[in-house]
Amino acid sequence: MNVAFPAVFLFLVVLPGFLFRQFFQRNEVRTFDHTPFSSAVLKALLCAACFNAVVALGVHAFGYEIELGDVIRLLVGGASALSELNGRLAWLNAHPEAGAGYFALTSAVALAAAMVWRAAVQGWELDREGNPFARFVRGDAPWYYLFSGLDHPHPKEDAIDGATVAAVVEFKEGSYLYTGVLDSYEVNADGQLDRLFLVQAQRRELGRDREYDAQNDKYVEDKTRFYPIAGDVFVLGYEEIKTLNVSYFSLG
């Protein structure tokens, strides 16, 4: 038997588990530990076993039988094992869609399950800080949870529509405070924040803070302290930022 066949076959068997693990939750880290006994691989193999079991039981209801013994003989047996399976191989030659359909079905079920799981988590905000299910359904996406406000201890009915950021950037001539409404952000392969995309961006010298009116016991607002930055989207590199402040707002 061609040594490539067992590898391809096993790849198709475990593929649903990795597809589910890839899409069922938010994950900002794109580098994974794929060593054979890593936690990610073991969980993917367990998921693959579950999806294959579900599909095997499903096709059994329609009269298709998954002969596990024949599969093992195909994987580990030699020419003698193939000669014993001539009848079944002839049927497979006559119905090539059966094998391809099985693997396509397991992958489709895995993707559908991942999308339903993710939609349920997002729709019911099961990953919100304080939810008893959060520890089980939250992905490795700390920046998403920070900027979306899901880590903010506000009531669920007090919806957050966006976030504004204030970042201190140091130059040779001094430190500046950049502010703006967060439009989006990007992370690198390790999940570290890479760039912020701001709209309605403006900046001021950090030293030009609000003046305090001791007589009226309040700060005097002076919008001229800030210099509007021309452009539709301002890109701010995270490596240039010394401190970052996030504020949430609601349009309702």
Stockholm file with secondary structure:
# STOCKHOLM 1.0

chainA/1-252         MNVAFPAVFLFLVVLPGFLFRQFFQRNEVRTFDHTPFSSAVLKALLCAACFNAVVALGVHAFGYEIELGDVIRLLVGGASALSELNGRLAWLNAHPEAGAGYFALTSAVALAAAMVWRAAVQGWELDREGNPFARFVRGDAPWYYLFSGLDHPHPKEDAIDGATVAAVVEFKEGSYLYTGVLDSYEVNADGQLDRLFLVQAQRRELGRDREYDAQNDKYVEDKTRFYPIAGDVFVLGYEEIKTLNVSYFSLG
#=GR chainA/1-252 SS CCTHHHHHHHHHHHHHHHHHHHHSSCCCCCCCCCSTTSHHHHHHHHHHHHHHHHHHHHHHHTTCCCCHHHHHHHHHCCHHHHHHTHHHHHHHHHCHHHHHHHHHHHHHHHHHHHHHHHHHHHHTTTTSTTCTTHHHHCCSCHHHHHHHTTTSCCCTTSCCCEEEEEEEEEETTEEEEEEEEEEEEEECTTSCEEEEEEEEEEEEETTCCCEEETTTTEEECCGGGSEECCSSCEEEEGGGEEEEEEEEECCC
#=GC SS_cons         CCTHHHHHHHHHHHHHHHHHHHHSSCCCCCCCCCSTTSHHHHHHHHHHHHHHHHHHHHHHHTTCCCCHHHHHHHHHCCHHHHHHTHHHHHHHHHCHHHHHHHHHHHHHHHHHHHHHHHHHHHHTTTTSTTCTTHHHHCCSCHHHHHHHTTTSCCCTTSCCCEEEEEEEEEETTEEEEEEEEEEEEEECTTSCEEEEEEEEEEEEETTCCCEEETTTTEEECCGGGSEECCSSCEEEEGGGEEEEEEEEECCC
//
